[in-house]
Amino acid sequence: MSCLLAIDAGNTRTKWAVLQYETGEILQRGVLNDDMPAEWALCERVAVANVAGPNRQALLEAHLKLLGLPVRWHASTLHACGVSNGYAIPAQLGVDRWAAMIAAWQHYQRSCLVVNAGTALTVDMIESTAPGQACFLGGIIMPGIRLMQESLANAAANIGAMHGVFRDFPLSTQDAVCSGSLHAGAGAINNLLTLLGERCGEAIPCILSGGDAFALLPLLQKHILHSEFCLEENLVLQGLWYMERESP
């Protein structure tokens, strides 16, 4: 059985998965720490999406050199796997966003909103243009939920450590900061859902991934009733599998 090692090097964590090359089934997955996981030895080739900069790339290169496997460092392109990239300079689009959009399109084959709630919160719009074809229309990048909370704690006096919880009617400073960051993220998602829905003339599904997706999902489901919300934990890793399969 042929296996692909997919690596998503993000700003905070480096996630990996071993996928069956023929089907895309995830056989093993985890978060990279200091040591190279033993499961990587099962693979025959490697696909990487790195948005964490040259230091993380150097660390990954040192690990992967020991495997002696062919490695492809993926970048965003003008077109891949049925999706056209609307950026004026396609390569400037973060490859993690690109891979997530490709996976979302391949899974659902519908106009949709793709949300990655990590260190940054990215919200990207995909429009179906023809059977099997879609276009990335554009998207936003804003501080993630935790980054919003941390920046306020660091910049404002008397805020203190963040140990609040989400409440509809916050009555403490900590709860107000926690609730404010979640409302900001959910509000941005709702705005783009409305915008894309108006363009497409239908309710648009929202595909969420990232570490803070679990915190956002209940708020979205409670207050934005006209949309379908789907949680997909491994969009970037699955997108790399699609991209690798199409690459020469």
PyMOL commands that set and color helices and strands:
alter all, ss='L'
color gray80, all
select helices_A, chain A and resi 38-42+54-67+90-92+95-108+145-155+173-200+213-223+235-246
alter helices_A, ss='H'
color red, helices_A
select strands_A, chain A and resi 3-9+14-20+26-31+45-50+71-73+79-80+83-85+112-117+120-130+133-143+206-209+229-231
alter strands_A, ss='S'
color yellow, strands_A
deselect
rebuild
show_as cartoon
